[in-house]
Amino acid sequence: MASFKVFQDWLPLSIGIHKVIEERLPTLGAKNLRNALKVHTSSTRYLKVLAHAETRFDLDGNPAGEVTAEERQRALDTLRDRFRKAAERKKTEQEAKQRAESLQRLAQKFNTR
């Protein structure tokens, strides 16, 4: 699928593109196609493009529909939520690291005999 322009350039995919892919790559299989499209369309890079796009594209990179304001907003919301969760994880990890370092310093202080 990477040989198609729309995937190379991370362009917003046209609605129903899975049917066209199935026709062009019949040996791919429905499950593999579903998984590949899910990975691609849920990627941060794709969502960033989708959040600011107005046009969808077919496999060859030709315009094939529009991205609605609701779809753009959903992409933005997903990105915000993803970045918020990543920041929370990073903060939690940093706090845990600081606690561990404090405990280690305290243990060293009391283990010196």
N, C-alpha and C positions, 0 to 999 in steps of 0.2 A: 504494500500500500504506500510505502514511502516514495515510490516512483511517481505518484500522482502529485501534480503541482499544488493542489489544495492542501495536502499534508506537508509538503516541503516548506510551504510558506505559512503554515498554521492559520490558514484562512477559515472563516466561519463556514461550516459545512451546510450544504443545501438540505432541506427537509427531505427525507426519504432516500438519502444518498446510499444507504445500506443496500437498497434494491439494485442500484446501478453497479455497486461493487460486486454484489453476488453474480450479476450477469457477466462482468468482465473477469472476475476471478472465481469461477465456480468451484475450484478445488479448495478454496480457503475454509469453507465450512461455516455454518451459521454461528456456532458457539465461539469459534475463534474470531470471527468478524465482530460479534457483539462485544467480546472482551477487548479487542483492539480499539474499537470505537469508544468504549467506556474509558479506557486509559487515556486516549487522545483527548476526548472532549472534557475530561475532568482535570486535565493538566493545568497547572498555573499559567503556563504560557498561552494555551488556547483561551482560557477564561479572560486573560488580560486583553487579548485581541478582540474577543467577543464583546467585552464590556464597552468598547469604543467603536465598534463596527456598525455600519448601517446596511451592508450588503452581504448576502450569503453567496457561496460559489459552488459550482459543480466540480467533478473530478479533474477537469481540464483547466480549472481556474477561471471559467466564465461566470459572470453574474447569474444568479439563479434564486432570486427571492430577496427578502429583506430581513434584517434582524430587528425585532420589535423593541420598543422602549422597555417593555416588561422583561424581555430576555436579557437585555443589557443590564437592567437593574438586578436581575437574579444573579448574573455573573459577578457583578460588583459586590453584592451581598455575600456570595460564596467566598470571594477573595478576602473580603474584610473579616469574615468569620474564620477563615483558614489562617490569616496573619495574626488575628487576635489569639487563637488557640496556640499558635507557634510561640508567640510572645509569652503567654502564660506558662507554657512548658519550659521555656528558657529561664524564666524567672524562678520557677519551682526548682529546676535543676541547680541554678546558681545558689539559691537559699540552702538546698541540701548540701551542696559542696561547702558552703561557708560553715554550716553546722558541724559537718564532719571535721573540717579543719580546726574549729574551736575545740571540739571534743579531743582531738589528737593533741593539741597544745596543752589542754588541761591534763590529759593523761600523762604527757611527758613531764609536766610540772610536778605531779605527785608521784611519779615513778623514779625520780632522781633520789637515790638514797646514799 
